[in-house]
């Protein structure tokens, strides 16, 4: 269902406006750079440039990975079957040229083209409007160094806290385990059909998403099938003892609506 205000603004003109799968992509950007320089201190790739782009090795800069992932996510929105939002997790605030570049890479998801050169020069202001991309600074000044440490696991824990966001134990505000405890301004606090958490070095594709959803549907159908509703049959093991063995699915939720790509 995409009848809420922002979803309707982005996808309301589509033919199947109320039948899109809402997916949240949460990207871990720790370690992203160009050589020894952090990626946010460099210029983003040319936006929808004409002609072939200058060849850049994926081992040289993380920008190639960012660009390919955003192109894949935008292609998902272009199918008319998926409504995507992207949450980019960073350790420190980043330049507006990068946030606008990411927004401009998702025109089918609600993003809009921006004049990156004027924004970089400071002659144009960043427009205040809803964006399918949300950049979240997950660290403070005291924890920034720990956040940048690839072996600390700091960003991975923050990613799980944001996406899963279980209610605090003993919270008297709500006894519903489905109510998230994160701030409502975070897009991850909103309800989505599928949550995808991945690192910038990974590539998420529509084929991977469709395969995951199909596997979930197959398991749910198998668990509810009349063939799997019978009681376990007694069998004899090698020691001669009688044991009850069942090959039936124990739950229709063996694959939750959350996938972590690494």
Phi, psi and omega per residue, in radians:
X1 nan 2.184 -3.133
X2 -2.190 0.693 -3.103
X3 -1.487 -0.129 3.109
X4 -1.158 2.859 -2.939
X5 -0.982 -0.894 -3.072
X6 -1.205 -0.770 -3.134
X7 -1.084 -0.715 -3.127
X8 -1.177 -0.595 3.120
X9 -1.145 -0.686 -3.098
X10 -1.409 -0.659 -2.989
X11 -2.133 0.119 -3.041
X12 -1.141 -0.369 -3.097
X13 -1.550 -0.055 -3.131
X14 -1.340 2.808 -3.093
X15 -1.210 -0.609 -3.136
X16 -1.997 1.024 -2.996
X17 -1.105 -0.445 -3.086
X18 -1.804 0.225 -3.069
X19 -2.326 0.911 3.072
X20 -1.995 2.570 3.068
X21 -1.481 2.069 -3.104
X22 -1.489 2.066 -3.074
X23 -2.155 2.361 3.041
X24 -1.894 2.151 3.077
X25 -1.813 2.085 3.129
X26 -1.947 2.037 -3.033
X27 -1.866 2.234 3.060
X28 -1.563 2.066 -3.039
X29 -1.875 0.226 3.141
X30 -1.117 2.303 3.132
X31 1.560 -0.081 -3.139
X32 -1.259 2.293 -3.129
X33 -2.912 -3.091 3.028
X34 -2.159 1.753 -2.978
X35 1.198 -2.177 3.111
X36 -1.668 0.060 -3.117
X37 -1.726 2.396 3.081
X38 -1.075 2.472 -3.047
X39 -1.055 -0.557 -3.074
X40 -1.264 -0.231 3.114
X41 -1.600 0.014 3.102
X42 -1.914 3.056 3.125
X43 -1.522 2.479 3.092
X44 -1.203 2.811 3.123
X45 -1.093 2.789 3.080
X46 -1.014 2.450 -3.051
X47 -1.623 2.003 3.106
X48 0.865 0.811 -3.109
X49 -1.257 2.582 3.102
X50 -1.425 2.500 3.130
X51 1.451 3.030 -3.123
X52 -1.206 2.455 3.108
X53 -1.376 2.745 3.050
X54 -1.090 2.289 -3.090
X55 -1.168 2.263 3.125
X56 -2.321 2.210 -3.130
X57 -1.186 2.476 3.085
X58 -1.166 -0.399 3.090
X59 -1.372 -0.263 -3.104
X60 -1.519 -0.685 -3.073
X61 -2.537 2.543 3.103
X62 -1.366 -0.207 -3.101
X63 -1.050 -0.573 3.119
X64 -1.086 -0.733 3.121
X65 -1.147 -0.784 3.130
X66 -1.009 -0.838 -3.086
X67 -1.084 -0.777 -3.114
X68 -1.147 -0.736 3.137
X69 -1.107 -0.751 3.137
X70 -1.170 -0.616 3.079
X71 -1.134 -0.674 3.117
X72 -1.162 -0.752 -3.137
X73 -1.151 -0.702 3.106
X74 -1.125 -0.636 3.101
X75 -1.134 -0.565 3.086
X76 -1.125 -0.760 3.112
X77 -1.138 -0.591 -3.108
X78 -1.192 -0.322 3.126
X79 -1.231 -0.344 -3.090
X80 1.439 0.072 -3.111
X81 -1.943 -0.251 -3.047
X82 -2.237 2.380 2.990
X83 -1.985 1.941 -2.991
X84 -1.929 2.566 2.941
X85 -2.296 2.600 -3.049
X86 -2.128 2.261 3.092
X87 -2.032 2.019 -3.081
X88 -1.797 2.092 -3.097
X89 -1.704 2.167 -3.133
X90 -2.235 2.830 -3.134
X91 -1.533 -0.492 -3.111
X92 -2.440 2.784 3.099
X93 -0.996 2.523 -3.110
X94 -2.046 2.950 -3.078
X95 -1.198 2.614 3.128
X96 -1.148 -0.456 -3.121
X97 -1.154 -0.527 3.112
X98 -1.339 -0.723 3.127
X99 -1.119 -0.717 3.113
X100 -1.215 -0.598 3.103
X101 -1.126 -0.763 3.127
X102 -1.125 -0.706 3.104
X103 -1.111 -0.697 -3.118
X104 -1.222 -0.361 3.138
X105 -1.365 -0.115 -3.070
X106 -2.127 1.017 -3.105
X107 -1.145 -0.559 -3.125
X108 -1.417 -0.179 3.115
X109 -1.782 0.051 3.133
X110 1.996 -0.038 3.101
X111 -1.322 2.839 -3.127
X112 -2.333 2.532 3.126
X113 -1.086 2.536 3.127
X114 -2.289 2.725 3.082
X115 -1.531 1.571 -3.041
X116 -1.148 -0.582 -3.125
X117 -1.148 -0.754 3.134
X118 -1.204 -0.608 3.098
X119 -1.148 -0.709 3.124
X120 -1.155 -0.641 3.129
X121 -1.334 -0.273 -3.120
X122 1.494 0.189 -3.131
X123 -1.625 -0.067 3.106
X124 -2.339 2.479 -3.137
X125 -1.654 2.637 3.084
X126 -1.283 2.230 -3.086
X127 -1.234 2.363 3.091
X128 -1.484 1.797 3.136
X129 -2.753 2.782 3.096
X130 -1.122 2.453 -3.116
X131 -2.279 2.537 3.059
X132 -1.257 -0.143 3.132
X133 -1.904 2.280 3.064
X134 -2.196 2.134 3.100
X135 -1.654 2.167 -3.081
X136 -2.040 2.115 3.036
X137 -1.493 1.938 -2.991
X138 -1.621 -0.110 -3.092
X139 -2.109 2.787 3.042
X140 -1.816 -3.126 -3.131
X141 -1.075 -0.576 -3.098
X142 -1.403 -0.356 -3.090
X143 -1.962 0.108 -3.088
X144 -1.092 -0.738 -3.139
X145 -1.097 -0.715 3.099
X146 -1.136 -0.642 3.130
X147 -1.107 -0.680 -3.121
X148 -1.302 -0.280 -3.139
X149 -1.301 2.016 -3.077
X150 -1.137 -0.440 -3.078
X151 -1.617 -0.058 -3.068
X152 -1.354 -0.469 -3.082
X153 1.311 0.187 -3.085
X154 -1.093 -0.868 -3.098
X155 -1.172 -0.656 3.126
X156 -1.069 -0.715 3.120
X157 -1.183 -0.708 3.095
X158 -1.090 -0.675 -3.138
X159 -1.082 -0.788 3.138
X160 -1.168 -0.668 3.126
X161 -1.102 -0.672 -3.101
X162 -1.291 -0.784 -3.049
X163 -1.317 -0.824 -3.120
X164 -1.417 -0.834 3.048
X165 0.792 1.068 3.120
X166 -1.199 2.632 3.115
X167 -1.112 2.607 3.105
X168 -1.162 2.443 3.131
X169 -1.117 2.329 3.130
X170 1.402 0.162 3.118
X171 -1.225 2.107 -3.089
X172 -1.471 -0.144 -3.112
X173 -1.212 -0.612 -3.105
X174 -2.660 2.388 3.070
X175 -1.759 0.060 -3.133
X176 -1.494 2.084 -3.098
X177 -1.189 -0.269 -3.125
X178 -1.467 -0.199 -3.131
X179 -1.435 2.127 -3.096
X180 -1.362 2.682 -3.087
X181 -1.746 0.010 -3.123
X182 -1.433 2.902 -3.083
X183 -1.146 2.435 -3.106
X184 -1.130 -0.314 3.104
X185 -1.237 -0.336 3.108
X186 -1.347 2.294 -3.121
X187 -1.139 -0.414 3.115
X188 -1.227 -0.274 3.091
X189 -1.352 -0.297 3.118
X190 -1.358 2.785 3.135
X191 -1.414 2.280 3.064
X192 -2.248 2.809 3.102
X193 -1.408 -0.506 -3.106
X194 -2.553 2.397 3.103
X195 -2.025 2.202 -3.140
X196 -2.108 2.036 3.105
X197 -1.911 2.201 -3.103
X198 -2.631 2.805 3.099
X199 -1.618 2.735 -3.039
X200 -1.072 -0.385 -3.139
X201 -1.353 -0.204 -3.125
X202 -1.617 2.797 3.104
X203 -2.085 2.120 3.090
X204 -1.750 2.273 -3.092
X205 -2.183 2.828 3.121
X206 -1.165 -0.484 3.093
X207 -1.158 -0.721 3.116
X208 -1.130 -0.718 3.126
X209 -1.128 -0.804 -3.141
X210 -1.116 -0.681 3.129
X211 -1.125 -0.708 3.123
X212 -1.124 -0.809 -3.131
X213 -1.147 -0.645 3.123
X214 -1.172 -0.692 3.101
X215 -1.100 -0.705 3.111
X216 -1.113 -0.737 3.134
X217 -1.148 -0.689 -3.140
X218 -1.131 -0.720 3.140
X219 -1.181 -0.691 3.114
X220 -1.116 -0.717 3.121
X221 -1.175 -0.658 3.137
X222 -1.141 -0.688 -3.113
X223 -1.190 -0.526 -3.111
X224 -1.652 -0.015 -3.122
X225 -1.187 2.451 3.098
X226 -1.030 -0.466 -3.140
X227 -1.111 -0.520 -3.084
X228 -1.773 0.338 -3.139
X229 -1.736 -0.051 -3.120
X230 -1.304 2.844 3.132
X231 -1.388 2.673 3.135
X232 -1.075 2.503 3.126
X233 -1.693 2.487 -3.141
X234 -1.302 2.360 3.109
X235 -2.336 2.842 3.112
X236 -1.803 2.287 3.096
X237 -1.585 -3.025 -3.058
X238 -1.135 -0.421 -3.135
X239 -1.557 0.034 3.128
X240 1.477 0.019 3.136
X241 -1.457 2.576 -3.142
X242 -1.527 2.151 -3.135
X243 -2.240 2.702 3.112
X244 -1.738 2.080 -3.105
X245 -2.048 2.296 3.120
X246 -2.317 2.284 3.089
X247 -1.704 0.119 -3.109
X248 -1.262 2.571 3.044
X249 -1.049 2.301 -3.104
X250 -1.325 -0.337 -3.103
X251 -2.768 2.547 3.051
X252 -1.330 -0.007 -3.078
X253 -2.026 0.708 3.141
X254 -1.141 -0.570 3.047
X255 -1.952 1.913 -3.138
X256 -1.295 2.953 -3.130
X257 -1.434 0.867 3.112
X258 -2.613 2.178 -3.132
X259 -2.232 2.424 3.120
X260 -2.006 2.128 -3.102
X261 -1.789 2.229 3.117
X262 -2.560 nan nan
